[in-house]
Amino acid sequence: MERVEKALSQYRKLKVFDSQVKKTNINAVLEETVTFWNPIIVKHRPKMTLNTDPGLPEIFGSDGKMLMVVSNLISNSIYSMVKGKGMVID
């Protein structure tokens, strides 16, 4: 889990500078975050499923802050889930 904490810390440093509020596609944020976390997810979970809704409208927000929130949710789920169980993001 030390690797997870280190990766999350590095990711936050990269994305913290992107705090501008603008129209944002939440599906793109989810996909980017999952792509970043995928090597760690695969190591700890046998299966990871991301279900996005292409019909969602754009929202106003900060890509960097939303990426941090999603990263925290993924990190927390890695810590709390039973090893060997899958992960689904809907």
Buried (B, 14 or more C-beta within 10 A) or exposed (E): EEEBEEBBEEBBEEBEEBEEEEEBBBBEBBEBBBEBBEEBBEEBBEEBEBEBEEEEEEEEBBBBBBBBBBBEEBBEBBEEEEEEEEBEBE
